[in-house]
Amino acid sequence: MFSFLLTAIIMFAFWFLLSGQTAPILLILGVVSSLFVAYWSHDLLIGKARRIDFGKGFRFLAYLPWLFWQIILSNVILVKLVLNPKMPLDPVVIRFKHGLKTDFGIVLLANSITLTPGTLTIEATSEELLVHAIDRAMAEDLLAGDMQARVRAVEGDVKEMTQHAG
């Protein structure tokens, strides 16, 4: 019931944002439409109702500046590699166990790797990731485990991040 109501509210808010209509008949039609769409799709948007973990949301927001900085650093490294006249590229494909517990953590790690220039997640499973790196040094940085530790911290294992952050 919670996911249905939340989906209906989100649908109505989105409808109102897009339409801006305030005529009573249009508001009623907007509510009815939102309820109808929510009835058919609430399990797709929200899923089963579960406890909201605000801590995970805050940890994710704290993770983003670090990720943006890694993206900037990787861009600089990639520019140096590409502009080097010898093009010292050493592409490598690595497979490693990530040790993450949740689908959210696996998706966050896989997308973080792909967003970081010079690396691309090829395959993600519940046990391991298959990653292409344009340079062996980038692959070794990934295998060092700092990104995995930070994603584990977002999942809720904060002590893991403090061990790898130094």
C-alpha positions in Angstrom: 0.0 0.0 0.0 2.9 2.3 0.8 4.5 1.9 -2.6 1.1 2.5 -4.3 0.5 5.7 -2.4 4.1 7.0 -2.9 4.0 6.2 -6.6 0.6 8.0 -7.0 2.0 11.1 -5.2 5.1 11.1 -7.4 3.0 10.6 -10.5 0.7 13.4 -9.6 3.6 15.8 -8.6 5.2 15.0 -12.0 2.0 15.6 -13.8 1.4 18.9 -12.0 5.0 20.0 -12.7 4.6 19.3 -16.4 1.1 20.6 -16.9 0.8 23.4 -14.3 -3.0 23.1 -14.6 -5.1 24.3 -11.6 -8.6 23.9 -13.0 -10.6 21.6 -10.7 -11.6 19.2 -13.4 -8.1 18.9 -14.7 -6.8 18.4 -11.1 -9.3 15.6 -10.6 -8.3 14.0 -13.9 -4.7 14.3 -12.9 -5.4 12.5 -9.6 -7.4 9.8 -11.3 -4.7 9.3 -13.9 -2.0 9.2 -11.3 -3.9 6.6 -9.3 -4.5 4.5 -12.4 -0.8 4.6 -13.3 0.2 3.9 -9.7 -2.1 0.9 -9.6 -0.4 -0.7 -12.6 3.2 0.3 -12.0 3.8 0.9 -8.2 5.9 -2.3 -8.0 8.2 -1.1 -10.8 8.9 2.4 -9.4 9.1 1.7 -5.7 9.1 -2.0 -5.3 8.2 -3.7 -2.1 7.9 -1.3 0.8 10.9 -1.5 3.1 12.5 0.6 5.7 14.1 3.8 4.3 17.8 4.0 5.1 18.6 7.7 5.3 22.1 6.9 6.4 22.8 5.1 3.1 21.5 8.2 1.3 23.8 10.5 3.2 26.8 8.1 2.8 26.1 8.1 -1.0 26.0 11.9 -1.1 29.3 11.9 0.8 30.7 9.4 -1.7 29.9 11.6 -4.7 32.6 14.3 -4.2 35.3 11.6 -4.0 33.9 10.0 -7.1 33.9 13.3 -9.0 37.5 13.9 -7.9 38.5 10.4 -9.2 36.8 11.2 -12.5 38.9 14.4 -12.8 42.1 12.6 -11.9 41.4 9.9 -14.4 40.8 12.5 -17.1 44.2 14.1 -16.4 45.9 10.7 -16.5 44.1 9.7 -19.7 45.0 13.0 -21.4 48.6 12.5 -20.5 48.5 8.9 -22.0 46.8 10.0 -25.2 48.9 13.1 -25.8 52.2 11.2 -25.2 53.8 10.8 -28.6 54.7 7.1 -27.8 51.1 6.4 -26.7 52.2 4.1 -23.8 48.9 2.4 -23.6 48.8 -1.1 -22.1 45.1 -2.2 -22.2 44.2 -5.0 -19.8 41.0 -6.9 -18.8 40.8 -7.8 -15.1 38.4 -9.9 -13.1 38.2 -9.4 -9.4 36.0 -10.3 -6.5 34.3 -7.2 -5.1 33.0 -8.5 -1.8 29.8 -6.3 -1.9 26.6 -7.4 -0.2 23.8 -5.6 -2.0 22.7 -5.1 -5.6 22.9 -1.3 -4.9 26.6 -1.6 -4.0 27.4 -3.8 -7.0 25.7 -1.3 -9.4 27.3 1.7 -7.7 30.8 0.1 -8.0 30.2 -1.0 -11.7 28.9 2.4 -12.7 31.6 4.3 -10.8 34.2 2.3 -12.7 32.5 3.0 -16.0 32.2 6.7 -15.2 35.9 6.9 -14.5 37.7 7.6 -17.8 40.0 4.8 -18.9 38.0 2.0 -17.3 34.9 0.2 -18.3 32.9 -2.5 -16.5 32.2 -5.3 -18.9 30.3 -7.6 -16.6 29.0 -7.5 -13.1 27.9 -10.5 -11.1 27.1 -11.0 -7.4 30.6 -12.3 -6.9 32.9 -10.4 -9.2 33.5 -7.7 -11.9 35.1 -8.0 -15.3 36.7 -4.6 -16.1 38.6 -3.3 -19.1 41.3 -0.7 -18.3 43.2 1.3 -20.9 46.3 1.1 -18.9 47.8 -1.4 -16.5 48.4 1.3 -13.8 44.7 2.1 -13.9 43.8 -1.6 -13.4 46.3 -1.8 -10.5 44.7 1.3 -8.8 41.3 -0.4 -9.1 42.7 -3.6 -7.7 44.1 -1.7 -4.7 40.6 -1.6 -3.4 40.0 2.0 -2.4 36.9 2.4 -4.6 35.5 -1.0 -3.4 36.1 0.1 0.3 34.2 3.4 -0.3 31.3 1.6 -1.9 31.2 -0.9 1.0 31.1 2.2 3.3 28.1 3.4 1.4 26.5 0.0 1.9 27.0 0.5 5.6 30.4 -1.0 6.4 32.1 2.2 7.6 35.1 0.5 9.3 36.1 -0.8 5.9 36.5 2.7 4.5 38.7 3.9 7.4 41.1 1.0 6.8 41.6 1.8 3.1 41.3 5.6 3.2 44.8 6.2 4.5 
